[in-house]
Amino acid sequence: MILHNKKVAVIGAGPVGLTIARLLQQQNVNVSVYERDKDQYARIFGGTLDLHKGTGQEAMKKAGLLDTYYKMAIPMGVTITDHQLNTLFTKKNHS
Ligand SMILES: Cc1cc2nc3c(=O)[nH]c(=O)nc-3n(C[C@H](O)[C@H](O)[C@H](O)COP(=O)(O)OP(=O)(O)OC[C@H]3O[C@@H](n4cnc5c(N)ncnc54)[C@H](O)[C@@H]3O)c2cc1C
């Protein structure tokens, strides 16, 4: 493998950086992740992370984390309203 006997630096501990680090670790690559944010309070973070079947969930599966993901994830629905908050569309447990 091209990364054999090499050290790999992943810059950024976002979802992509952590996923690629995990995938590299599974191939016994020596990988370190560097993150500039001091902690989770360094900046405003988003609410939910959409991980869809076939893309984000597929990456979790390859990383061996899909079961953990299903245990920890909170399936959320989608509600679309008009400007007076009348519900136009609802879908529960969107995935
Ligand atoms: C306001 C907002 C709301 C969002 N809401 C949603 C949502 O509801 N659902 C959803 O699925 N997605 C949402 N997203 C998108 C989601 O955040 C991104 O798709 C996802 O975070 C991308 O992951 P990433 O690992 O590529 O990058 P990031 O999550 O941006 O991670 C990159 C990391 O690299 C670090 N970094 C950058 N430069 C350096 C450096 N030089 N040295 C060290 N570390 C560095 C950063 O601090 C950061 O932690 C939202 C995005 C924004 C901005």
Ligand as a Chemical Component Dictionary entry (heavy atoms), coordinates in Angstrom:
data_LIG
# 
_chem_comp.id                   LIG 
_chem_comp.type                 NON-POLYMER 
_chem_comp.pdbx_formal_charge   0 
_chem_comp.three_letter_code    LIG 
# 
loop_
_chem_comp_atom.comp_id 
_chem_comp_atom.atom_id 
_chem_comp_atom.alt_atom_id 
_chem_comp_atom.type_symbol 
_chem_comp_atom.charge 
_chem_comp_atom.model_Cartn_x 
_chem_comp_atom.model_Cartn_y 
_chem_comp_atom.model_Cartn_z 
_chem_comp_atom.pdbx_ordinal 
LIG C1  C1  C 0 -24.723 26.879 9.698  1  
LIG C2  C2  C 0 -24.646 25.477 9.154  2  
LIG C3  C3  C 0 -25.696 24.593 9.400  3  
LIG C4  C4  C 0 -25.653 23.290 8.910  4  
LIG N1  N1  N 0 -26.676 22.461 9.185  5  
LIG C5  C5  C 0 -26.626 21.188 8.763  6  
LIG C6  C6  C 0 -27.684 20.276 9.106  7  
LIG O1  O1  O 0 -28.637 20.641 9.772  8  
LIG N2  N2  N 0 -27.581 18.997 8.674  9  
LIG C7  C7  C 0 -26.504 18.568 7.940  10 
LIG O2  O2  O 0 -26.440 17.393 7.594  11 
LIG N3  N3  N 0 -25.500 19.409 7.616  12 
LIG C8  C8  C 0 -25.537 20.688 8.010  13 
LIG N4  N4  N 0 -24.536 21.540 7.676  14 
LIG C9  C9  C 0 -23.466 21.015 6.846  15 
LIG C10 C10 C 0 -22.451 20.224 7.664  16 
LIG O3  O3  O 0 -21.983 21.029 8.723  17 
LIG C11 C11 C 0 -21.330 19.841 6.721  18 
LIG O4  O4  O 0 -21.843 19.079 5.656  19 
LIG C12 C12 C 0 -20.289 19.010 7.432  20 
LIG O5  O5  O 0 -19.905 19.598 8.659  21 
LIG C13 C13 C 0 -19.088 18.895 6.517  22 
LIG O6  O6  O 0 -18.137 18.099 7.168  23 
LIG P1  P1  P 0 -16.600 18.329 6.914  24 
LIG O7  O7  O 0 -15.878 17.325 7.774  25 
LIG O8  O8  O 0 -16.314 18.316 5.465  26 
LIG O9  O9  O 0 -16.262 19.822 7.357  27 
LIG P2  P2  P 0 -16.424 20.535 8.777  28 
LIG O10 O10 O 0 -17.511 19.945 9.591  29 
LIG O11 O11 O 0 -16.460 21.993 8.464  30 
LIG O12 O12 O 0 -15.070 20.180 9.517  31 
LIG C14 C14 C 0 -13.846 20.772 9.152  32 
LIG C15 C15 C 0 -13.030 20.905 10.435 33 
LIG O13 O13 O 0 -11.709 21.295 10.078 34 
LIG C16 C16 C 0 -11.256 22.223 11.022 35 
LIG N5  N5  N 0 -10.197 22.977 10.386 36 
LIG C17 C17 C 0 -10.293 23.798 9.317  37 
LIG N6  N6  N 0 -9.095  24.300 9.002  38 
LIG C18 C18 C 0 -8.220  23.781 9.890  39 
LIG C19 C19 C 0 -6.830  23.925 10.078 40 
LIG N7  N7  N 0 -6.090  24.712 9.283  41 
LIG N8  N8  N 0 -6.235  23.249 11.093 42 
LIG C20 C20 C 0 -6.974  22.439 11.899 43 
LIG N9  N9  N 0 -8.309  22.262 11.773 44 
LIG C21 C21 C 0 -8.913  22.930 10.773 45 
LIG C22 C22 C 0 -12.480 23.050 11.367 46 
LIG O14 O14 O 0 -12.349 23.667 12.611 47 
LIG C23 C23 C 0 -13.581 21.973 11.365 48 
LIG O15 O15 O 0 -13.787 21.405 12.638 49 
LIG C24 C24 C 0 -24.548 22.849 8.143  50 
LIG C25 C25 C 0 -23.488 23.747 7.899  51 
LIG C26 C26 C 0 -23.541 25.037 8.389  52 
LIG C27 C27 C 0 -22.373 25.980 8.130  53 
# 
loop_
_chem_comp_bond.comp_id 
_chem_comp_bond.atom_id_1 
_chem_comp_bond.atom_id_2 
_chem_comp_bond.value_order 
_chem_comp_bond.pdbx_ordinal 
LIG C1  C2  SING 1  
LIG C2  C3  SING 2  
LIG C2  C26 DOUB 3  
LIG C3  C4  DOUB 4  
LIG C4  N1  SING 5  
LIG C4  C24 SING 6  
LIG N1  C5  DOUB 7  
LIG C5  C6  SING 8  
LIG C5  C8  SING 9  
LIG C6  O1  DOUB 10 
LIG C6  N2  SING 11 
LIG N2  C7  SING 12 
LIG C7  O2  DOUB 13 
LIG C7  N3  SING 14 
LIG N3  C8  DOUB 15 
LIG C8  N4  SING 16 
LIG N4  C9  SING 17 
LIG N4  C24 SING 18 
LIG C9  C10 SING 19 
LIG C10 O3  SING 20 
LIG C10 C11 SING 21 
LIG C11 O4  SING 22 
LIG C11 C12 SING 23 
LIG C12 O5  SING 24 
LIG C12 C13 SING 25 
LIG C13 O6  SING 26 
LIG O6  P1  SING 27 
LIG P1  O7  DOUB 28 
LIG P1  O8  SING 29 
LIG P1  O9  SING 30 
LIG O9  P2  SING 31 
LIG P2  O10 DOUB 32 
LIG P2  O11 SING 33 
LIG P2  O12 SING 34 
LIG O12 C14 SING 35 
LIG C14 C15 SING 36 
LIG C15 O13 SING 37 
LIG C15 C23 SING 38 
LIG O13 C16 SING 39 
LIG C16 N5  SING 40 
LIG C16 C22 SING 41 
LIG N5  C17 SING 42 
LIG N5  C21 SING 43 
LIG C17 N6  DOUB 44 
LIG N6  C18 SING 45 
LIG C18 C19 SING 46 
LIG C18 C21 DOUB 47 
LIG C19 N7  SING 48 
LIG C19 N8  DOUB 49 
LIG N8  C20 SING 50 
LIG C20 N9  DOUB 51 
LIG N9  C21 SING 52 
LIG C22 O14 SING 53 
LIG C22 C23 SING 54 
LIG C23 O15 SING 55 
LIG C24 C25 DOUB 56 
LIG C25 C26 SING 57 
LIG C26 C27 SING 58 
# 
